[in-house]
């Protein structure tokens, strides 16, 4: 009975089904190629993400090291400045000369300020 129905189908119907199956096959093949391409692209992107994350970690580490070096440099400069300030010691004669110069400047300023 099935054979009778198959034989009774017109060639146009069979041809239409074959065309639909061929079209479906082509679309499935295109989808398969697209999926394969997308998978490869995903792999490349994951590799790139991993590389960028490693670069970011290295950059953060470099920044921390640079900040530590800056802090050390600041401490050295502060220490050097403290030592320089301590080394500026005046003897008694220099102190008297400096005091006299300051008194002269103050008296000149007073003369300008008086009406």
C-alpha positions as CSV (number, residue, x, y, z in Angstrom):
1,X,0.0,0.0,0.0
2,X,2.8,2.4,0.8
3,X,4.4,1.5,-2.5
4,X,1.2,2.4,-4.3
5,X,1.0,5.8,-2.6
6,X,4.7,6.4,-3.5
7,X,4.2,5.5,-7.1
8,X,1.1,7.7,-7.2
9,X,3.0,10.8,-6.1
10,X,3.7,13.1,-8.9
11,X,7.3,13.8,-10.0
12,X,6.8,17.5,-9.1
13,X,6.1,16.6,-5.4
14,X,9.2,14.4,-5.3
15,X,11.3,17.0,-7.0
16,X,10.0,19.7,-4.5
17,X,10.9,17.5,-1.5
18,X,14.4,16.9,-3.0
19,X,14.8,20.6,-3.5
20,X,13.7,21.3,0.1
21,X,16.1,18.7,1.4
22,X,18.9,20.1,-0.7
23,X,18.2,23.6,0.6
24,X,18.0,22.3,4.2
25,X,21.3,20.5,3.7
26,X,23.0,23.6,2.3
27,X,21.7,25.7,5.3
28,X,22.9,23.0,7.7
29,X,26.4,23.0,6.1
30,X,26.5,26.9,6.2
31,X,25.5,26.8,9.9
32,X,28.1,24.2,10.6
33,X,30.8,26.3,8.9
34,X,29.7,29.4,10.8
35,X,29.7,27.5,14.1
36,X,33.2,26.2,13.4
37,X,34.4,29.7,12.5
38,X,32.8,31.1,15.7
39,X,34.4,28.4,17.8
40,X,37.9,29.3,16.3
41,X,37.3,33.0,16.9
42,X,36.2,32.2,20.5
43,X,39.4,30.3,21.1
44,X,41.5,33.2,19.7
45,X,39.6,35.7,21.8
46,X,40.1,33.6,25.0
47,X,43.8,33.4,24.3
48,X,43.9,37.2,23.7
49,X,41.9,37.7,27.0
50,X,44.4,35.5,28.9
51,X,47.4,37.4,27.4
52,X,45.8,40.8,28.3
53,X,45.0,39.6,31.8
54,X,48.7,38.6,32.2
55,X,49.8,41.9,30.9
56,X,47.5,43.7,33.3
57,X,48.8,41.6,36.2
58,X,52.4,42.5,35.2
59,X,51.5,46.2,34.8
60,X,49.9,46.2,38.3
61,X,53.0,44.5,39.7
62,X,55.2,47.1,38.0
63,X,53.2,49.9,39.3
64,X,53.4,48.6,42.9
65,X,57.2,48.3,42.5
66,X,57.4,51.8,41.1
67,X,55.4,53.2,44.0
68,X,57.6,51.4,46.5
69,X,60.7,52.9,44.7
70,X,59.1,56.4,44.8
71,X,58.4,56.0,48.5
72,X,62.0,54.9,49.1
73,X,63.3,57.9,47.0
74,X,61.1,60.3,49.1
75,X,62.5,58.9,52.3
76,X,66.0,59.3,51.0
77,X,65.4,62.8,49.9
78,X,63.7,63.7,53.2
79,X,66.7,62.2,55.0
80,X,69.1,64.1,52.9
81,X,67.2,67.3,53.4
82,X,67.2,66.7,57.2
83,X,70.9,66.2,57.2
84,X,71.5,69.3,55.1
85,X,69.4,71.4,57.5
86,X,71.3,70.0,60.4
87,X,74.6,70.8,58.8
88,X,73.7,74.5,58.5
89,X,75.1,75.5,61.8
90,X,76.3,79.0,62.4
91,X,79.0,80.0,64.8
92,X,78.6,82.9,67.2
93,X,80.2,85.5,64.9
94,X,77.9,84.5,62.0
95,X,74.9,84.6,64.2
96,X,75.8,88.2,65.3
97,X,76.3,89.3,61.7
98,X,73.0,87.8,60.6
99,X,71.2,89.4,63.6
100,X,72.7,92.8,62.7
101,X,71.6,92.5,59.1
102,X,68.1,91.6,60.2
103,X,67.9,94.6,62.5
104,X,69.0,96.8,59.6
105,X,66.3,95.4,57.3
106,X,63.7,95.9,60.0
107,X,64.7,99.5,60.7
108,X,64.6,100.3,57.0
109,X,61.1,98.8,56.8
110,X,60.1,100.8,59.8
111,X,61.3,104.0,58.1
112,X,59.2,103.3,55.0
113,X,56.1,102.4,57.1
114,X,56.2,105.6,59.2
115,X,54.1,108.4,57.9
